[in-house]
Amino acid sequence: MADQTERLTHLERSCLRSVARGQTPVTAAQPHDKRYKSGNDHLASARKKLLASTTIEAVARAMKMGLIE
């Protein structure tokens, strides 16, 4: 899993951070892309890389691994 998590993009980390702060996928992506699909795409990609079945699980794993605060 370490190899996959090292490949989290800046946008994936940013969206995970935003969701951790209580934002929705729509608002999580807004600083980068106004499209709703984009935020969900970044989060789906992060979930896959973190081997998480939900966004909340992905956020928790990213926090535990020190990838986001």
N, CA, C and O atoms as a Maestro MAE file, in Angstrom:
{
 s_m_m2io_version
 :::
 2.0.0
}

f_m_ct {
 s_m_title
 :::
 protein
 m_atom[276] {
  # First column is atom index #
  i_m_mmod_type
  r_m_x_coord
  r_m_y_coord
  r_m_z_coord
  i_m_residue_number
  s_m_chain_name
  s_m_pdb_residue_name
  s_m_pdb_atom_name
  i_m_atomic_number
  :::
  1 25 0.814 -1.193 0.000 1 A "MET " " N  " 7
  2 3 0.000 0.000 0.000 1 A "MET " " CA " 6
  3 2 0.856 1.255 0.000 1 A "MET " " C  " 6
  4 15 0.403 2.295 -0.477 1 A "MET " " O  " 8
  5 25 2.051 1.196 0.506 2 A "ALA " " N  " 7
  6 3 2.909 2.381 0.573 2 A "ALA " " CA " 6
  7 2 3.161 2.959 -0.814 2 A "ALA " " C  " 6
  8 15 3.150 4.177 -0.992 2 A "ALA " " O  " 8
  9 25 3.390 2.090 -1.799 3 A "ASP " " N  " 7
  10 3 3.628 2.579 -3.145 3 A "ASP " " CA " 6
  11 2 2.422 3.342 -3.678 3 A "ASP " " C  " 6
  12 15 2.575 4.385 -4.312 3 A "ASP " " O  " 8
  13 25 1.228 2.826 -3.423 4 A "GLN " " N  " 7
  14 3 0.021 3.471 -3.906 4 A "GLN " " CA " 6
  15 2 -0.213 4.795 -3.211 4 A "GLN " " C  " 6
  16 15 -0.572 5.775 -3.864 4 A "GLN " " O  " 8
  17 25 -0.018 4.849 -1.904 5 A "THR " " N  " 7
  18 3 -0.295 6.084 -1.190 5 A "THR " " CA " 6
  19 2 0.703 7.176 -1.535 5 A "THR " " C  " 6
  20 15 0.375 8.361 -1.469 5 A "THR " " O  " 8
  21 25 1.908 6.792 -1.899 6 A "GLU " " N  " 7
  22 3 2.890 7.784 -2.312 6 A "GLU " " CA " 6
  23 2 2.449 8.464 -3.596 6 A "GLU " " C  " 6
  24 15 2.895 9.567 -3.912 6 A "GLU " " O  " 8
  25 25 1.566 7.794 -4.339 7 A "ARG " " N  " 7
  26 3 1.112 8.337 -5.606 7 A "ARG " " CA " 6
  27 2 -0.176 9.142 -5.490 7 A "ARG " " C  " 6
  28 15 -0.750 9.517 -6.513 7 A "ARG " " O  " 8
  29 25 -0.645 9.418 -4.280 8 A "LEU " " N  " 7
  30 3 -1.813 10.288 -4.151 8 A "LEU " " CA " 6
  31 2 -1.447 11.650 -4.729 8 A "LEU " " C  " 6
  32 15 -0.405 12.218 -4.400 8 A "LEU " " O  " 8
  33 25 -2.302 12.154 -5.577 9 A "THR " " N  " 7
  34 3 -2.027 13.455 -6.184 9 A "THR " " CA " 6
  35 2 -2.341 14.576 -5.207 9 A "THR " " C  " 6
  36 15 -2.988 14.371 -4.181 9 A "THR " " O  " 8
  37 25 -1.876 15.743 -5.546 10 A "HIS " " N  " 7
  38 3 -2.162 16.929 -4.741 10 A "HIS " " CA " 6
  39 2 -3.678 17.135 -4.637 10 A "HIS " " C  " 6
  40 15 -4.186 17.452 -3.562 10 A "HIS " " O  " 8
  41 25 -4.392 16.959 -5.739 11 A "LEU " " N  " 7
  42 3 -5.840 17.154 -5.736 11 A "LEU " " CA " 6
  43 2 -6.554 16.102 -4.896 11 A "LEU " " C  " 6
  44 15 -7.528 16.416 -4.213 11 A "LEU " " O  " 8
  45 25 -6.087 14.871 -4.937 12 A "GLU " " N  " 7
  46 3 -6.680 13.820 -4.105 12 A "GLU " " CA " 6
  47 2 -6.493 14.141 -2.632 12 A "GLU " " C  " 6
  48 15 -7.430 14.017 -1.844 12 A "GLU " " O  " 8
  49 25 -5.310 14.547 -2.262 13 A "ARG " " N  " 7
  50 3 -5.043 14.916 -0.863 13 A "ARG " " CA " 6
  51 2 -5.874 16.126 -0.453 13 A "ARG " " C  " 6
  52 15 -6.414 16.172 0.652 13 A "ARG " " O  " 8
  53 25 -5.970 17.093 -1.340 14 A "SER " " N  " 7
  54 3 -6.735 18.293 -1.050 14 A "SER " " CA " 6
  55 2 -8.208 17.968 -0.840 14 A "SER " " C  " 6
  56 15 -8.830 18.490 0.085 14 A "SER " " O  " 8
  57 25 -8.767 17.118 -1.680 15 A "CYS " " N  " 7
  58 3 -10.170 16.732 -1.532 15 A "CYS " " CA " 6
  59 2 -10.381 15.944 -0.243 15 A "CYS " " C  " 6
  60 15 -11.382 16.146 0.444 15 A "CYS " " O  " 8
  61 25 -9.455 15.052 0.093 16 A "LEU " " N  " 7
  62 3 -9.560 14.307 1.347 16 A "LEU " " CA " 6
  63 2 -9.514 15.259 2.545 16 A "LEU " " C  " 6
  64 15 -10.281 15.106 3.495 16 A "LEU " " O  " 8
  65 25 -8.612 16.241 2.495 17 A "ARG " " N  " 7
  66 3 -8.508 17.229 3.568 17 A "ARG " " CA " 6
  67 2 -9.817 18.007 3.710 17 A "ARG " " C  " 6
  68 15 -10.298 18.239 4.819 17 A "ARG " " O  " 8
  69 25 -10.375 18.401 2.584 18 A "SER " " N  " 7
  70 3 -11.617 19.178 2.604 18 A "SER " " CA " 6
  71 2 -12.763 18.370 3.194 18 A "SER " " C  " 6
  72 15 -13.543 18.889 3.993 18 A "SER " " O  " 8
  73 25 -12.869 17.112 2.809 19 A "VAL " " N  " 7
  74 3 -13.918 16.250 3.359 19 A "VAL " " CA " 6
  75 2 -13.693 16.052 4.856 19 A "VAL " " C  " 6
  76 15 -14.651 16.018 5.627 19 A "VAL " " O  " 8
  77 25 -12.443 15.924 5.266 20 A "ALA " " N  " 7
  78 3 -12.136 15.777 6.690 20 A "ALA " " CA " 6
  79 2 -12.591 16.999 7.480 20 A "ALA " " C  " 6
  80 15 -12.899 16.900 8.668 20 A "ALA " " O  " 8
  81 25 -12.630 18.138 6.821 21 A "ARG " " N  " 7
  82 3 -13.070 19.385 7.471 21 A "ARG " " CA " 6
  83 2 -14.578 19.588 7.361 21 A "ARG " " C  " 6
  84 15 -15.103 20.620 7.781 21 A "ARG " " O  " 8
  85 25 -15.277 18.597 6.793 22 A "GLY " " N  " 7
  86 3 -16.729 18.656 6.742 22 A "GLY " " CA " 6
  87 2 -17.328 19.139 5.442 22 A "GLY " " C  " 6
  88 15 -18.544 19.311 5.355 22 A "GLY " " O  " 8
  89 25 -16.516 19.362 4.434 23 A "GLN " " N  " 7
  90 3 -17.047 19.813 3.155 23 A "GLN " " CA " 6
  91 2 -17.561 18.626 2.341 23 A "GLN " " C  " 6
  92 15 -17.155 17.485 2.561 23 A "GLN " " O  " 8
  93 25 -18.449 18.910 1.411 24 A "THR " " N  " 7
  94 3 -18.960 17.884 0.507 24 A "THR " " CA " 6
  95 2 -17.999 17.724 -0.661 24 A "THR " " C  " 6
  96 15 -17.141 18.581 -0.870 24 A "THR " " O  " 8
  97 25 -18.126 16.632 -1.435 25 A "PRO " " N  " 7
  98 3 -17.268 16.488 -2.617 25 A "PRO " " CA " 6
  99 2 -17.368 17.670 -3.575 25 A "PRO " " C  " 6
  100 15 -16.390 18.019 -4.235 25 A "PRO " " O  " 8
  101 25 -18.542 18.285 -3.655 26 A "VAL " " N  " 7
  102 3 -18.702 19.448 -4.536 26 A "VAL " " CA " 6
  103 2 -17.820 20.591 -4.078 26 A "VAL " " C  " 6
  104 15 -17.065 21.145 -4.877 26 A "VAL " " O  " 8
  105 25 -17.899 20.951 -2.814 27 A "THR " " N  " 7
  106 3 -17.103 22.076 -2.317 27 A "THR " " CA " 6
  107 2 -15.636 21.694 -2.165 27 A "THR " " C  " 6
  108 15 -14.767 22.565 -2.217 27 A "THR " " O  " 8
  109 25 -15.345 20.418 -1.979 28 A "ALA " " N  " 7
  110 3 -13.952 19.979 -1.863 28 A "ALA " " CA " 6
  111 2 -13.192 20.237 -3.151 28 A "ALA " " C  " 6
  112 15 -12.002 20.549 -3.118 28 A "ALA " " O  " 8
  113 25 -13.864 20.111 -4.277 29 A "ALA " " N  " 7
  114 3 -13.199 20.275 -5.575 29 A "ALA " " CA " 6
  115 2 -13.225 21.714 -6.062 29 A "ALA " " C  " 6
  116 15 -12.487 22.051 -6.988 29 A "ALA " " O  " 8
  117 25 -14.042 22.573 -5.474 30 A "GLN " " N  " 7
  118 3 -14.215 23.921 -6.003 30 A "GLN " " CA " 6
  119 2 -12.944 24.739 -6.151 30 A "GLN " " C  " 6
  120 15 -12.821 25.465 -7.137 30 A "GLN " " O  " 8
  121 25 -11.994 24.665 -5.233 31 A "PRO " " N  " 7
  122 3 -10.793 25.467 -5.471 31 A "PRO " " CA " 6
  123 2 -10.035 25.044 -6.729 31 A "PRO " " C  " 6
  124 15 -9.235 25.811 -7.265 31 A "PRO " " O  " 8
  125 25 -10.289 23.821 -7.198 32 A "HIS " " N  " 7
  126 3 -9.530 23.284 -8.320 32 A "HIS " " CA " 6
  127 2 -10.363 23.140 -9.585 32 A "HIS " " C  " 6
  128 15 -9.864 23.339 -10.693 32 A "HIS " " O  " 8
  129 25 -11.631 22.795 -9.415 33 A "ASP " " N  " 7
  130 3 -12.462 22.492 -10.564 33 A "ASP " " CA " 6
  131 2 -13.918 22.633 -10.155 33 A "ASP " " C  " 6
  132 15 -14.323 22.073 -9.137 33 A "ASP " " O  " 8
  133 25 -14.690 23.343 -10.900 34 A "LYS " " N  " 7
  134 3 -16.075 23.618 -10.536 34 A "LYS " " CA " 6
  135 2 -17.017 22.445 -10.830 34 A "LYS " " C  " 6
  136 15 -18.185 22.495 -10.442 34 A "LYS " " O  " 8
  137 25 -16.557 21.426 -11.483 35 A "ARG " " N  " 7
  138 3 -17.434 20.317 -11.850 35 A "ARG " " CA " 6
  139 2 -17.639 19.367 -10.678 35 A "ARG " " C  " 6
  140 15 -16.674 18.984 -10.016 35 A "ARG " " O  " 8
  141 25 -18.889 18.981 -10.415 36 A "TYR " " N  " 7
  142 3 -19.219 18.049 -9.340 36 A "TYR " " CA " 6
  143 2 -18.489 16.737 -9.534 36 A "TYR " " C  " 6
  144 15 -17.956 16.170 -8.581 36 A "TYR " " O  " 8
  145 25 -18.464 16.257 -10.758 37 A "LYS " " N  " 7
  146 3 -17.835 14.965 -11.053 37 A "LYS " " CA " 6
  147 2 -16.361 14.958 -10.658 37 A "LYS " " C  " 6
  148 15 -15.843 13.929 -10.224 37 A "LYS " " O  " 8
  149 25 -15.699 16.069 -10.800 38 A "SER " " N  " 7
  150 3 -14.269 16.126 -10.516 38 A "SER " " CA " 6
  151 2 -13.954 15.785 -9.061 38 A "SER " " C  " 6
  152 15 -13.057 14.987 -8.790 38 A "SER " " O  " 8
  153 25 -14.687 16.384 -8.128 39 A "GLY " " N  " 7
  154 3 -14.441 16.095 -6.721 39 A "GLY " " CA " 6
  155 2 -14.674 14.637 -6.410 39 A "GLY " " C  " 6
  156 15 -13.894 14.015 -5.688 39 A "GLY " " O  " 8
  157 25 -15.747 14.088 -6.953 40 A "ASN " " N  " 7
  158 3 -16.026 12.674 -6.744 40 A "ASN " " CA " 6
  159 2 -14.962 11.800 -7.396 40 A "ASN " " C  " 6
  160 15 -14.587 10.759 -6.857 40 A "ASN " " O  " 8
  161 25 -14.482 12.226 -8.550 41 A "ASP " " N  " 7
  162 3 -13.430 11.460 -9.229 41 A "ASP " " CA " 6
  163 2 -12.149 11.424 -8.400 41 A "ASP " " C  " 6
  164 15 -11.532 10.369 -8.259 41 A "ASP " " O  " 8
  165 25 -11.750 12.564 -7.856 42 A "HIS " " N  " 7
  166 3 -10.537 12.620 -7.038 42 A "HIS " " CA " 6
  167 2 -10.685 11.756 -5.782 42 A "HIS " " C  " 6
  168 15 -9.751 11.057 -5.386 42 A "HIS " " O  " 8
  169 25 -11.854 11.811 -5.168 43 A "LEU " " N  " 7
  170 3 -12.090 11.018 -3.965 43 A "LEU " " CA " 6
  171 2 -12.148 9.527 -4.288 43 A "LEU " " C  " 6
  172 15 -11.636 8.705 -3.527 43 A "LEU " " O  " 8
  173 25 -12.766 9.178 -5.409 44 A "ALA " " N  " 7
  174 3 -12.823 7.765 -5.812 44 A "ALA " " CA " 6
  175 2 -11.424 7.227 -6.069 44 A "ALA " " C  " 6
  176 15 -11.108 6.098 -5.694 44 A "ALA " " O  " 8
  177 25 -10.601 8.023 -6.700 45 A "SER " " N  " 7
  178 3 -9.226 7.618 -6.967 45 A "SER " " CA " 6
  179 2 -8.451 7.444 -5.666 45 A "SER " " C  " 6
  180 15 -7.690 6.487 -5.516 45 A "SER " " O  " 8
  181 25 -8.642 8.362 -4.732 46 A "ALA " " N  " 7
  182 3 -7.969 8.259 -3.429 46 A "ALA " " CA " 6
  183 2 -8.446 7.019 -2.675 46 A "ALA " " C  " 6
  184 15 -7.645 6.314 -2.061 46 A "ALA " " O  " 8
  185 25 -9.769 6.750 -2.723 47 A "ARG " " N  " 7
  186 3 -10.295 5.546 -2.060 47 A "ARG " " CA " 6
  187 2 -9.642 4.291 -2.616 47 A "ARG " " C  " 6
  188 15 -9.254 3.394 -1.867 47 A "ARG " " O  " 8
  189 25 -9.525 4.238 -3.924 48 A "LYS " " N  " 7
  190 3 -8.920 3.069 -4.566 48 A "LYS " " CA " 6
  191 2 -7.459 2.904 -4.139 48 A "LYS " " C  " 6
  192 15 -7.027 1.800 -3.807 48 A "LYS " " O  " 8
  193 25 -6.718 3.981 -4.146 49 A "LYS " " N  " 7
  194 3 -5.306 3.922 -3.777 49 A "LYS " " CA " 6
  195 2 -5.103 3.573 -2.304 49 A "LYS " " C  " 6
  196 15 -4.120 2.925 -1.944 49 A "LYS " " O  " 8
  197 25 -6.034 4.005 -1.459 50 A "LEU " " N  " 7
  198 3 -5.930 3.737 -0.026 50 A "LEU " " CA " 6
  199 2 -6.625 2.435 0.368 50 A "LEU " " C  " 6
  200 15 -6.670 2.074 1.544 50 A "LEU " " O  " 8
  201 25 -7.165 1.736 -0.630 51 A "LEU " " N  " 7
  202 3 -7.876 0.474 -0.398 51 A "LEU " " CA " 6
  203 2 -9.020 0.658 0.593 51 A "LEU " " C  " 6
  204 15 -9.230 -0.172 1.477 51 A "LEU " " O  " 8
  205 25 -9.748 1.747 0.436 52 A "ALA " " N  " 7
  206 3 -10.871 2.082 1.311 52 A "ALA " " CA " 6
  207 2 -12.180 1.935 0.552 52 A "ALA " " C  " 6
  208 15 -12.253 2.258 -0.634 52 A "ALA " " O  " 8
  209 25 -13.202 1.453 1.226 53 A "SER " " N  " 7
  210 3 -14.489 1.271 0.566 53 A "SER " " CA " 6
  211 2 -15.372 2.514 0.652 53 A "SER " " C  " 6
  212 15 -16.322 2.650 -0.118 53 A "SER " " O  " 8
  213 25 -15.069 3.417 1.575 54 A "THR " " N  " 7
  214 3 -15.839 4.664 1.702 54 A "THR " " CA " 6
  215 2 -14.883 5.848 1.786 54 A "THR " " C  " 6
  216 15 -13.693 5.698 2.063 54 A "THR " " O  " 8
  217 25 -15.436 7.016 1.541 55 A "THR " " N  " 7
  218 3 -14.619 8.232 1.643 55 A "THR " " CA " 6
  219 2 -14.179 8.465 3.085 55 A "THR " " C  " 6
  220 15 -13.047 8.882 3.332 55 A "THR " " O  " 8
  221 25 -15.067 8.197 4.033 56 A "ILE " " N  " 7
  222 3 -14.716 8.376 5.446 56 A "ILE " " CA " 6
  223 2 -13.556 7.451 5.818 56 A "ILE " " C  " 6
  224 15 -12.642 7.851 6.538 56 A "ILE " " O  " 8
  225 25 -13.602 6.227 5.326 57 A "GLU " " N  " 7
  226 3 -12.504 5.292 5.591 57 A "GLU " " CA " 6
  227 2 -11.206 5.798 4.954 57 A "GLU " " C  " 6
  228 15 -10.133 5.685 5.546 57 A "GLU " " O  " 8
  229 25 -11.312 6.350 3.758 58 A "ALA " " N  " 7
  230 3 -10.125 6.893 3.086 58 A "ALA " " CA " 6
  231 2 -9.538 8.060 3.880 58 A "ALA " " C  " 6
  232 15 -8.321 8.166 4.033 58 A "ALA " " O  " 8
  233 25 -10.411 8.933 4.381 59 A "VAL " " N  " 7
  234 3 -9.952 10.058 5.200 59 A "VAL " " CA " 6
  235 2 -9.249 9.540 6.449 59 A "VAL " " C  " 6
  236 15 -8.169 10.014 6.803 59 A "VAL " " O  " 8
  237 25 -9.861 8.571 7.113 60 A "ALA " " N  " 7
  238 3 -9.269 8.017 8.338 60 A "ALA " " CA " 6
  239 2 -7.913 7.379 8.049 60 A "ALA " " C  " 6
  240 15 -6.965 7.574 8.810 60 A "ALA " " O  " 8
  241 25 -7.811 6.629 6.972 61 A "ARG " " N  " 7
  242 3 -6.529 6.000 6.621 61 A "ARG " " CA " 6
  243 2 -5.482 7.048 6.286 61 A "ARG " " C  " 6
  244 15 -4.330 6.941 6.708 61 A "ARG " " O  " 8
  245 25 -5.880 8.059 5.530 62 A "ALA " " N  " 7
  246 3 -4.933 9.120 5.158 62 A "ALA " " CA " 6
  247 2 -4.430 9.852 6.392 62 A "ALA " " C  " 6
  248 15 -3.249 10.188 6.483 62 A "ALA " " O  " 8
  249 25 -5.329 10.100 7.345 63 A "MET " " N  " 7
  250 3 -4.925 10.773 8.586 63 A "MET " " CA " 6
  251 2 -3.987 9.880 9.396 63 A "MET " " C  " 6
  252 15 -2.969 10.345 9.908 63 A "MET " " O  " 8
  253 25 -4.327 8.616 9.507 64 A "LYS " " N  " 7
  254 3 -3.502 7.674 10.274 64 A "LYS " " CA " 6
  255 2 -2.105 7.546 9.674 64 A "LYS " " C  " 6
  256 15 -1.122 7.377 10.396 64 A "LYS " " O  " 8
  257 25 -2.028 7.630 8.346 65 A "MET " " N  " 7
  258 3 -0.747 7.497 7.653 65 A "MET " " CA " 6
  259 2 0.013 8.804 7.593 65 A "MET " " C  " 6
  260 15 1.141 8.839 7.101 65 A "MET " " O  " 8
  261 25 -0.587 9.891 8.090 66 A "GLY " " N  " 7
  262 3 0.086 11.183 8.072 66 A "GLY " " CA " 6
  263 2 0.061 11.871 6.719 66 A "GLY " " C  " 6
  264 15 0.856 12.778 6.472 66 A "GLY " " O  " 8
  265 25 -0.841 11.453 5.840 67 A "LEU " " N  " 7
  266 3 -0.914 12.044 4.519 67 A "LEU " " CA " 6
  267 2 -1.706 13.351 4.524 67 A "LEU " " C  " 6
  268 15 -1.492 14.227 3.686 67 A "LEU " " O  " 8
  269 25 -2.631 13.463 5.489 68 A "ILE " " N  " 7
  270 3 -3.379 14.696 5.683 68 A "ILE " " CA " 6
  271 2 -3.505 14.946 7.178 68 A "ILE " " C  " 6
  272 15 -3.307 14.044 7.992 68 A "ILE " " O  " 8
  273 25 -3.835 16.172 7.522 69 A "GLU " " N  " 7
  274 3 -4.037 16.524 8.935 69 A "GLU " " CA " 6
  275 2 -5.499 16.847 9.164 69 A "GLU " " C  " 6
  276 15 -5.893 17.170 10.285 69 A "GLU " " O  " 8
  :::
 }
 m_bond[275] {
  # First column is bond index #
  i_m_from
  i_m_to
  i_m_order
  :::
  1 1 2 1
  2 2 3 1
  3 3 4 2
  4 3 5 1
  5 5 6 1
  6 6 7 1
  7 7 8 2
  8 7 9 1
  9 9 10 1
  10 10 11 1
  11 11 12 2
  12 11 13 1
  13 13 14 1
  14 14 15 1
  15 15 16 2
  16 15 17 1
  17 17 18 1
  18 18 19 1
  19 19 20 2
  20 19 21 1
  21 21 22 1
  22 22 23 1
  23 23 24 2
  24 23 25 1
  25 25 26 1
  26 26 27 1
  27 27 28 2
  28 27 29 1
  29 29 30 1
  30 30 31 1
  31 31 32 2
  32 31 33 1
  33 33 34 1
  34 34 35 1
  35 35 36 2
  36 35 37 1
  37 37 38 1
  38 38 39 1
  39 39 40 2
  40 39 41 1
  41 41 42 1
  42 42 43 1
  43 43 44 2
  44 43 45 1
  45 45 46 1
  46 46 47 1
  47 47 48 2
  48 47 49 1
  49 49 50 1
  50 50 51 1
  51 51 52 2
  52 51 53 1
  53 53 54 1
  54 54 55 1
  55 55 56 2
  56 55 57 1
  57 57 58 1
  58 58 59 1
  59 59 60 2
  60 59 61 1
  61 61 62 1
  62 62 63 1
  63 63 64 2
  64 63 65 1
  65 65 66 1
  66 66 67 1
  67 67 68 2
  68 67 69 1
  69 69 70 1
  70 70 71 1
  71 71 72 2
  72 71 73 1
  73 73 74 1
  74 74 75 1
  75 75 76 2
  76 75 77 1
  77 77 78 1
  78 78 79 1
  79 79 80 2
  80 79 81 1
  81 81 82 1
  82 82 83 1
  83 83 84 2
  84 83 85 1
  85 85 86 1
  86 86 87 1
  87 87 88 2
  88 87 89 1
  89 89 90 1
  90 90 91 1
  91 91 92 2
  92 91 93 1
  93 93 94 1
  94 94 95 1
  95 95 96 2
  96 95 97 1
  97 97 98 1
  98 98 99 1
  99 99 100 2
  100 99 101 1
  101 101 102 1
  102 102 103 1
  103 103 104 2
  104 103 105 1
  105 105 106 1
  106 106 107 1
  107 107 108 2
  108 107 109 1
  109 109 110 1
  110 110 111 1
  111 111 112 2
  112 111 113 1
  113 113 114 1
  114 114 115 1
  115 115 116 2
  116 115 117 1
  117 117 118 1
  118 118 119 1
  119 119 120 2
  120 119 121 1
  121 121 122 1
  122 122 123 1
  123 123 124 2
  124 123 125 1
  125 125 126 1
  126 126 127 1
  127 127 128 2
  128 127 129 1
  129 129 130 1
  130 130 131 1
  131 131 132 2
  132 131 133 1
  133 133 134 1
  134 134 135 1
  135 135 136 2
  136 135 137 1
  137 137 138 1
  138 138 139 1
  139 139 140 2
  140 139 141 1
  141 141 142 1
  142 142 143 1
  143 143 144 2
  144 143 145 1
  145 145 146 1
  146 146 147 1
  147 147 148 2
  148 147 149 1
  149 149 150 1
  150 150 151 1
  151 151 152 2
  152 151 153 1
  153 153 154 1
  154 154 155 1
  155 155 156 2
  156 155 157 1
  157 157 158 1
  158 158 159 1
  159 159 160 2
  160 159 161 1
  161 161 162 1
  162 162 163 1
  163 163 164 2
  164 163 165 1
  165 165 166 1
  166 166 167 1
  167 167 168 2
  168 167 169 1
  169 169 170 1
  170 170 171 1
  171 171 172 2
  172 171 173 1
  173 173 174 1
  174 174 175 1
  175 175 176 2
  176 175 177 1
  177 177 178 1
  178 178 179 1
  179 179 180 2
  180 179 181 1
  181 181 182 1
  182 182 183 1
  183 183 184 2
  184 183 185 1
  185 185 186 1
  186 186 187 1
  187 187 188 2
  188 187 189 1
  189 189 190 1
  190 190 191 1
  191 191 192 2
  192 191 193 1
  193 193 194 1
  194 194 195 1
  195 195 196 2
  196 195 197 1
  197 197 198 1
  198 198 199 1
  199 199 200 2
  200 199 201 1
  201 201 202 1
  202 202 203 1
  203 203 204 2
  204 203 205 1
  205 205 206 1
  206 206 207 1
  207 207 208 2
  208 207 209 1
  209 209 210 1
  210 210 211 1
  211 211 212 2
  212 211 213 1
  213 213 214 1
  214 214 215 1
  215 215 216 2
  216 215 217 1
  217 217 218 1
  218 218 219 1
  219 219 220 2
  220 219 221 1
  221 221 222 1
  222 222 223 1
  223 223 224 2
  224 223 225 1
  225 225 226 1
  226 226 227 1
  227 227 228 2
  228 227 229 1
  229 229 230 1
  230 230 231 1
  231 231 232 2
  232 231 233 1
  233 233 234 1
  234 234 235 1
  235 235 236 2
  236 235 237 1
  237 237 238 1
  238 238 239 1
  239 239 240 2
  240 239 241 1
  241 241 242 1
  242 242 243 1
  243 243 244 2
  244 243 245 1
  245 245 246 1
  246 246 247 1
  247 247 248 2
  248 247 249 1
  249 249 250 1
  250 250 251 1
  251 251 252 2
  252 251 253 1
  253 253 254 1
  254 254 255 1
  255 255 256 2
  256 255 257 1
  257 257 258 1
  258 258 259 1
  259 259 260 2
  260 259 261 1
  261 261 262 1
  262 262 263 1
  263 263 264 2
  264 263 265 1
  265 265 266 1
  266 266 267 1
  267 267 268 2
  268 267 269 1
  269 269 270 1
  270 270 271 1
  271 271 272 2
  272 271 273 1
  273 273 274 1
  274 274 275 1
  275 275 276 2
  :::
 }
}
